[in-house]
C-alpha cells in the first residue's frame, strides 16, 4: 500500500525551492535593471545600491523562512513582504528599506 503524503524533509525542500524561486525572480529583475543601467550616468552606483538592498532583503526573507514548512506559506510570506514594502513611507530614513524596490519600480 502506498501513501501520497510527503515526508517532512520533502516539504522543507519544496519550501526552500519555492523561496529560492521567488528570489530568482528578484535576481532576474535585478539583472535586467543592471543591464539597463550599464551605460547610464551614475548607473554603477545605482546598480550597486540595488544589489546591496537585495542582499539584505534576501537575507531577511531567508531568516523568516526557516521555521516555515509549507510552500504555500512561503508564497504568503513573500506576498506580505511585498505589501509591507508598499506600506513603508518614501521619506527618509525609511526610504532605505525600500530602496531596491523603488529602483525597480521607477526604471
Backbone torsions as a table, in degrees:
resi	resn	phi	psi	omega
1	UNK	NA	129.5	-179.4
2	UNK	-107.9	150.1	177.1
3	UNK	-116.7	156.9	-178.5
4	UNK	-104.3	9.7	178.6
5	UNK	-75.5	152.5	178.2
6	UNK	-99.2	149.9	177.9
7	UNK	-75.6	158.7	179.0
8	UNK	-57.1	-35.0	178.5
9	UNK	-65.3	-36.8	178.6
10	UNK	-67.7	-42.0	178.6
11	UNK	-61.6	-40.1	178.0
12	UNK	-64.6	-40.6	178.5
13	UNK	-63.6	-42.8	177.7
14	UNK	-65.6	-34.7	177.7
15	UNK	-63.9	-48.9	179.3
16	UNK	-66.0	-37.4	178.0
17	UNK	-62.7	-42.5	177.5
18	UNK	-64.1	-45.2	-179.4
19	UNK	-61.8	-47.5	-179.0
20	UNK	-71.5	-24.7	173.1
21	UNK	-65.8	-42.5	177.8
22	UNK	-67.2	-42.6	176.0
23	UNK	-63.4	-31.6	175.8
24	UNK	-62.9	-34.3	175.4
25	UNK	-65.7	-39.0	175.6
26	UNK	-64.1	-39.3	178.7
27	UNK	-65.0	-42.4	179.0
28	UNK	-63.5	-43.7	177.6
29	UNK	-63.9	-39.5	177.2
30	UNK	-66.8	-34.6	176.9
31	UNK	-65.3	-43.4	176.5
32	UNK	-64.1	-43.7	177.6
33	UNK	-59.9	-45.3	-179.6
34	UNK	-62.6	-40.0	179.3
35	UNK	-65.5	-39.0	179.5
36	UNK	-70.3	-26.3	-180.0
37	UNK	-87.7	-2.8	-173.1
38	UNK	-55.8	-43.0	-176.1
39	UNK	-109.6	10.1	179.6
40	UNK	-80.6	155.0	176.8
41	UNK	-67.3	122.7	-177.7
42	UNK	73.4	18.8	-175.6
43	UNK	-68.2	-33.0	-179.0
44	UNK	-66.7	-43.8	178.1
45	UNK	-63.8	-41.2	178.1
46	UNK	-64.3	-41.7	179.0
47	UNK	-64.7	-43.4	177.8
48	UNK	-63.3	-36.9	176.4
49	UNK	-60.5	-42.8	179.6
50	UNK	-62.5	-48.2	-175.1
51	UNK	-68.3	-33.1	174.7
52	UNK	-66.2	-41.4	176.7
53	UNK	-63.1	-42.2	-178.1
54	UNK	-64.3	-37.6	177.4
55	UNK	-60.7	-44.1	177.7
56	UNK	-65.6	-43.8	179.9
57	UNK	-65.0	-44.9	178.6
58	UNK	-63.9	-40.3	177.9
59	UNK	-65.4	-41.9	179.3
60	UNK	-65.7	-45.0	179.8
61	UNK	-66.8	-36.0	177.7
62	UNK	-65.0	-40.1	177.9
63	UNK	-63.6	-40.9	179.8
64	UNK	-69.1	-30.0	-176.6
65	UNK	-78.3	-11.7	-176.1
66	UNK	-55.1	-46.6	-179.3
67	UNK	-81.4	-7.2	-175.8
68	UNK	-75.5	135.4	-177.4
69	UNK	-115.0	-4.7	-175.5
70	UNK	-122.9	134.4	177.2
71	UNK	-61.5	-30.0	178.4
72	UNK	-66.9	-39.7	177.8
73	UNK	-66.2	-34.7	176.1
74	UNK	-59.6	-45.4	178.3
75	UNK	-62.0	-40.9	178.8
76	UNK	-66.2	-40.8	179.1
77	UNK	-64.3	-41.8	177.6
78	UNK	-66.3	-34.7	175.9
79	UNK	-65.1	-39.0	177.1
80	UNK	-65.5	-41.9	176.8
81	UNK	-59.6	-41.9	178.5
82	UNK	-64.6	-40.4	178.1
83	UNK	-65.3	-41.1	178.9
84	UNK	-64.4	-38.7	177.1
85	UNK	-60.6	-36.4	177.7
86	UNK	-71.4	-26.9	-177.6
87	UNK	-86.3	-17.2	-179.6
88	UNK	-67.7	131.1	179.7
89	UNK	-62.5	151.8	-179.0
90	UNK	-89.3	7.8	178.1
91	UNK	-91.4	159.3	177.8
92	UNK	-72.2	148.1	1.9
93	UNK	-88.7	1.4	-176.3
94	UNK	-70.6	-22.7	-175.8
95	UNK	-57.9	-30.7	-177.7
96	UNK	-66.3	-24.4	179.3
97	UNK	-74.8	-19.6	179.5
98	UNK	-121.0	22.0	-174.8
99	UNK	-59.2	-52.4	-179.0
100	UNK	-65.0	-37.3	177.8
101	UNK	-62.1	-44.0	178.0
102	UNK	-66.6	-37.4	178.4
103	UNK	-61.1	-42.3	179.1
104	UNK	-68.2	-37.9	-178.3
105	UNK	-72.5	-31.8	-174.9
106	UNK	-92.3	-1.8	179.9
107	UNK	-106.4	NA	NA
